[in-house]
Amino acid sequence: MTKKQERKIGEALEVLKAIGMTSAQLNDRSGLCLLALLDLSVGDGWSVAESPLIGITPMMEFAEKEYGKHYQPNSRETFRRQTIHQFVQAGIALYNPDDPDRPVNSPKAVYQISPHALALIKTFKSETWRNALKFFLSKNQTLASRYAAERAMSQVAVVIKPGTTIKLSPGEHSELIKQIIDAFAPRFTPGGTLVYVGDTGEKWGYFDELSFRKFGVKIDGASDFRVGKFDAVLQLEA
């Protein structure tokens, strides 16, 4: 990596720090993700930043091509879970803005810098940066909440028992789970109790730990748990 490339990544980290990202996101990976979202090569000025739709793998390819930083293919989940997820939560990146109902595990999943973040970043290194930053910080929490509400609207609501509803990531996978719980279970497992629901996004859609203990199964909550190939598991009444 050249000094110019390192300097550009450092500037990206300055931007992320200024807009309030935590120390966990102030690293080369996050800086490169931001540059990829903006399609900024090492010689580009910040004012020419753009907002392409881009997936995780293309971000990693961008990092290697434009900044000489190679990441192993198995780093993909690290990019998604430890950088891009936080960008989306902070409201500076949008998830599947072209198709909010696209399944979480779709290979077509894409991200895009949010319009208000792009407007701010274009002013970086200019005389208007400080005022633009103040305006951004005053509005970003509201905008981030709005984006979060829009994401929630695309989720699939599933009633797992009277008074308890969970929301699963959008997509056909979750619609199938909903049909299993709403239609299949009452017909073919009457009197059954739902103990686990998988979710492609959060993995733990619903988990009845007490019932699993009765089965003699102890699960570490931090683990990536799947019950075989099943997405919904029911316990039959004796």
C-alpha positions as CSV (number, residue, x, y, z in Angstrom):
1,M,0.0,0.0,0.0
2,T,1.4,3.4,-1.0
3,K,1.5,6.5,1.2
4,K,-1.2,8.1,-0.9
5,Q,-3.5,5.1,-0.4
6,E,-2.8,5.1,3.4
7,R,-3.6,8.8,3.5
8,K,-6.9,8.4,1.6
9,I,-7.9,5.7,4.0
10,G,-6.9,7.9,6.9
11,E,-9.1,10.7,5.6
12,A,-12.0,8.2,5.3
13,L,-11.5,7.4,9.0
14,E,-11.6,11.1,9.8
15,V,-15.0,11.3,8.2
16,L,-16.3,8.3,10.1
17,K,-15.0,9.6,13.4
18,A,-16.5,13.0,12.7
19,I,-20.0,11.6,12.1
20,G,-19.9,9.5,15.3
21,M,-18.8,6.0,14.4
22,T,-17.4,4.1,17.4
23,S,-13.8,3.0,17.7
24,A,-14.8,-0.5,16.6
25,Q,-15.4,0.9,13.1
26,L,-12.3,3.1,12.9
27,N,-10.1,0.7,11.0
28,D,-8.8,0.1,7.5
29,R,-11.7,-2.2,6.7
30,S,-14.3,0.4,7.5
31,G,-12.4,3.2,5.8
32,L,-12.2,1.0,2.6
33,C,-15.9,0.2,2.8
34,L,-16.7,3.9,3.0
35,L,-14.5,4.6,0.0
36,A,-16.1,1.8,-1.9
37,L,-19.6,3.1,-1.2
38,L,-18.4,6.5,-2.6
39,D,-16.5,4.9,-5.5
40,L,-13.5,7.0,-4.6
41,S,-10.1,6.1,-6.0
42,V,-6.9,7.3,-4.4
43,G,-6.6,10.2,-6.8
44,D,-10.2,11.4,-6.6
45,G,-11.3,14.5,-4.7
46,W,-14.1,14.1,-2.1
47,S,-16.4,16.4,-4.1
48,V,-16.7,13.8,-6.8
49,A,-18.0,11.1,-4.5
50,E,-20.9,9.0,-6.0
51,S,-23.5,6.6,-4.6
52,P,-23.4,3.3,-6.6
53,L,-25.2,0.2,-5.5
54,I,-22.5,-2.2,-4.3
55,G,-22.4,-5.6,-2.6
56,I,-19.9,-6.9,0.0
57,T,-17.8,-8.9,-2.4
58,P,-17.4,-6.0,-4.8
59,M,-16.4,-3.8,-1.9
60,M,-13.6,-6.3,-1.1
61,E,-12.6,-6.3,-4.7
62,F,-12.5,-2.5,-4.8
63,A,-10.3,-2.5,-1.7
64,E,-7.7,-4.7,-3.5
65,K,-7.9,-3.1,-6.9
66,E,-7.9,0.6,-5.8
67,Y,-6.0,0.4,-2.5
68,G,-3.9,-2.8,-2.7
69,K,-5.6,-4.3,0.4
70,H,-6.4,-8.0,-0.1
71,Y,-9.0,-9.8,2.1
72,Q,-9.7,-13.5,2.2
73,P,-13.1,-14.5,0.8
74,N,-14.1,-15.7,4.3
75,S,-13.8,-12.1,5.5
76,R,-17.1,-11.3,3.9
77,E,-19.2,-11.9,7.0
78,T,-16.7,-9.7,9.0
79,F,-17.3,-6.9,6.5
80,R,-21.1,-7.3,6.8
81,R,-21.5,-7.8,10.5
82,Q,-18.7,-5.6,11.9
83,T,-18.8,-2.6,9.5
84,I,-21.6,-2.4,7.0
85,H,-24.3,-3.4,9.6
86,Q,-23.2,-0.5,11.8
87,F,-23.2,1.8,8.8
88,V,-26.8,0.9,8.1
89,Q,-27.8,1.2,11.8
90,A,-26.2,4.7,11.9
91,G,-28.1,5.8,8.8
92,I,-25.1,6.5,6.6
93,A,-25.7,3.5,4.3
94,L,-28.9,2.0,2.9
95,Y,-29.6,-1.7,2.6
96,N,-31.2,-2.9,-0.7
97,P,-32.7,0.6,-1.5
98,D,-33.6,-0.7,-4.9
99,D,-35.6,-3.7,-3.5
100,P,-36.2,-3.5,0.3
101,D,-38.0,-6.9,0.2
102,R,-34.9,-8.7,-1.1
103,P,-34.0,-11.7,1.2
104,V,-31.1,-11.1,3.6
105,N,-29.2,-14.1,2.2
106,S,-29.7,-13.1,-1.4
107,P,-26.5,-12.9,-3.5
108,K,-28.0,-9.8,-5.0
109,A,-27.9,-7.8,-1.7
110,V,-26.5,-4.3,-2.2
111,Y,-25.8,-1.2,-0.2
112,Q,-25.7,2.5,-1.0
113,I,-24.4,5.6,0.8
114,S,-27.4,7.5,2.1
115,P,-28.3,10.8,0.3
116,H,-27.7,13.0,3.4
117,A,-24.3,11.3,4.2
118,L,-23.2,11.7,0.6
119,A,-24.1,15.4,0.6
120,L,-22.0,15.9,3.8
121,I,-19.0,13.8,2.6
122,K,-18.8,15.8,-0.7
123,T,-17.9,18.8,1.4
124,F,-15.0,17.1,3.2
125,K,-11.8,19.1,2.9
126,S,-13.8,22.2,1.8
127,E,-14.6,25.4,3.6
128,T,-18.2,24.3,4.1
129,W,-17.4,21.0,5.8
130,R,-17.8,22.3,9.4
131,N,-21.2,23.8,8.8
132,A,-22.3,20.8,6.8
133,L,-21.2,18.5,9.6
134,K,-23.1,20.5,12.2
135,F,-26.3,20.2,10.1
136,F,-25.7,16.5,9.5
137,L,-25.3,15.7,13.2
138,S,-28.4,17.7,14.1
139,K,-30.5,15.7,11.6
140,N,-28.9,12.3,11.4
141,Q,-30.6,10.7,14.4
142,T,-34.0,11.5,13.0
143,L,-33.0,10.3,9.6
144,A,-31.4,7.1,11.0
145,S,-34.7,6.4,12.9
146,R,-36.7,6.9,9.7
147,Y,-34.5,4.5,7.8
148,A,-34.8,2.0,10.6
149,A,-38.6,2.3,10.5
150,E,-38.6,1.7,6.7
151,R,-36.5,-1.4,7.2
152,A,-38.9,-2.6,9.9
153,M,-41.9,-2.2,7.5
154,S,-40.4,-4.7,5.1
155,Q,-40.1,-7.4,7.8
156,V,-42.4,-10.4,8.1
157,A,-44.6,-10.4,11.2
158,V,-45.3,-13.8,12.7
159,V,-47.6,-14.4,15.7
160,I,-46.0,-17.3,17.6
161,K,-48.5,-17.3,20.4
162,P,-51.3,-15.1,21.7
163,G,-49.8,-11.7,22.6
164,T,-46.4,-12.5,21.1
165,T,-45.3,-11.4,17.6
166,I,-41.8,-11.6,16.2
167,K,-40.5,-10.0,13.0
168,L,-38.3,-11.9,10.6
169,S,-36.1,-10.6,7.8
170,P,-37.9,-10.1,4.5
171,G,-37.9,-12.7,1.8
172,E,-39.6,-16.0,0.7
173,H,-37.7,-17.9,3.4
174,S,-39.5,-16.0,6.1
175,E,-42.8,-16.2,4.3
176,L,-42.4,-20.0,4.3
177,I,-41.7,-20.0,8.1
178,K,-44.9,-17.9,8.6
179,Q,-47.0,-20.4,6.7
180,I,-45.5,-23.3,8.7
181,I,-46.5,-21.6,11.9
182,D,-49.8,-20.2,10.8
183,A,-51.1,-23.1,8.7
184,F,-49.0,-26.3,8.9
185,A,-48.5,-26.4,12.7
186,P,-52.2,-26.1,13.7
187,R,-53.2,-28.7,11.2
188,F,-50.5,-31.3,11.6
189,T,-49.2,-30.7,15.2
190,P,-52.2,-29.7,17.2
191,G,-51.3,-28.9,20.7
192,G,-47.7,-28.4,19.8
193,T,-45.5,-25.6,21.2
194,L,-43.1,-23.6,19.1
195,V,-39.6,-23.6,20.6
196,Y,-37.4,-22.3,17.9
197,V,-37.6,-20.1,14.8
198,G,-34.5,-19.4,12.6
199,D,-34.0,-16.1,10.8
200,T,-31.7,-15.6,7.8
201,G,-30.8,-12.1,9.2
202,E,-30.5,-12.4,13.0
203,K,-30.3,-16.3,13.2
204,W,-32.3,-16.2,16.4
205,G,-35.9,-15.4,15.4
206,Y,-37.3,-17.1,18.4
207,F,-35.8,-19.4,21.0
208,D,-37.4,-21.1,24.0
209,E,-34.4,-21.9,26.1
210,L,-36.4,-23.6,28.9
211,S,-37.9,-26.1,26.5
212,F,-34.5,-27.0,25.1
213,R,-33.2,-27.6,28.6
214,K,-36.1,-30.0,29.1
215,F,-34.8,-31.8,26.0
216,G,-31.4,-32.0,27.7
217,V,-29.9,-29.5,25.2
218,K,-27.9,-26.5,26.3
219,I,-27.2,-23.8,23.8
220,D,-24.6,-21.1,24.0
221,G,-26.4,-17.9,23.1
222,A,-23.4,-16.5,21.3
223,S,-23.1,-19.5,18.9
224,D,-24.5,-19.6,15.4
225,F,-27.2,-22.1,16.2
226,R,-29.3,-24.0,13.6
227,V,-31.4,-27.0,14.4
228,G,-30.3,-29.2,11.5
229,K,-32.0,-27.9,8.4
230,F,-35.2,-26.9,10.2
231,D,-36.3,-23.2,10.4
232,A,-39.1,-23.8,12.9
233,V,-39.2,-26.5,15.6
234,L,-42.2,-27.6,17.5
235,Q,-42.5,-29.6,20.7
236,L,-45.5,-31.9,20.9
237,E,-47.5,-32.1,24.0
238,A,-47.4,-35.5,25.8
